[in-house]
């Protein structure tokens, strides 16, 4: 059976990802997907890094979760 749903996409720094996922879980979320992302914004370029960075946790991640309401 199909239900209407919405995909919520959150782009944040890796340092905040655990906090965001905790909010999702406390709100009743049963799962989510986390992917490393890069791109260019109004402030500067956010490169996608395959190697460790000098400052751990400053890379950006995309967190996606499907919500029913």
C-alpha positions as CSV (number, residue, x, y, z in Angstrom):
1,X,0.0,0.0,0.0
2,X,1.3,3.4,-1.0
3,X,1.1,6.6,1.2
4,X,1.9,10.2,0.3
5,X,5.3,11.1,1.7
6,X,7.9,13.9,1.5
7,X,11.6,13.6,1.3
8,X,13.4,16.0,3.7
9,X,17.0,16.8,2.7
10,X,19.3,18.5,5.2
11,X,22.8,19.7,4.3
12,X,25.0,20.3,7.3
13,X,28.6,20.1,8.6
14,X,29.7,16.6,9.5
15,X,30.2,17.9,13.1
16,X,26.4,18.4,13.5
17,X,25.3,15.2,11.8
18,X,25.0,13.2,15.0
19,X,22.9,15.9,16.6
20,X,20.6,16.1,13.5
21,X,20.2,12.3,13.5
22,X,19.4,12.3,17.2
23,X,16.6,14.9,16.5
24,X,15.2,12.7,13.7
25,X,15.2,9.6,15.9
26,X,13.6,11.4,18.9
27,X,10.9,12.7,16.5
28,X,10.0,9.1,15.6
29,X,12.1,8.7,12.5
30,X,13.0,5.1,11.8
31,X,15.8,5.6,9.4
32,X,17.8,8.1,7.3
33,X,20.6,8.2,4.7
34,X,23.9,10.1,5.1
35,X,26.1,11.0,2.1
36,X,29.2,13.1,1.9
37,X,28.6,16.1,-0.4
38,X,30.5,19.0,-2.0
39,X,29.5,22.0,-4.0
40,X,29.7,25.7,-4.3
41,X,27.7,28.2,-2.2
42,X,27.5,31.9,-1.8
43,X,30.3,31.8,0.8
44,X,32.9,29.5,-0.8
45,X,33.6,26.2,-2.5
46,X,32.8,23.1,-0.5
47,X,35.0,20.4,-2.1
48,X,34.1,16.7,-1.8
49,X,37.1,15.2,0.0
50,X,38.2,11.6,-0.4
51,X,41.1,12.0,2.1
52,X,41.0,13.1,5.7
53,X,41.0,16.8,6.3
54,X,43.3,18.8,8.5
55,X,40.3,19.8,10.7
56,X,38.3,16.7,11.4
57,X,34.5,17.0,10.9
58,X,34.4,20.1,8.7
59,X,33.2,18.3,5.6
60,X,29.5,18.7,4.6
61,X,27.0,15.8,4.6
62,X,23.5,15.4,3.2
63,X,21.0,13.7,5.4
64,X,17.8,12.4,3.8
65,X,14.8,11.2,5.6
66,X,11.3,10.3,4.3
67,X,8.4,11.7,6.3
68,X,4.7,10.9,6.0
69,X,3.4,14.2,7.3
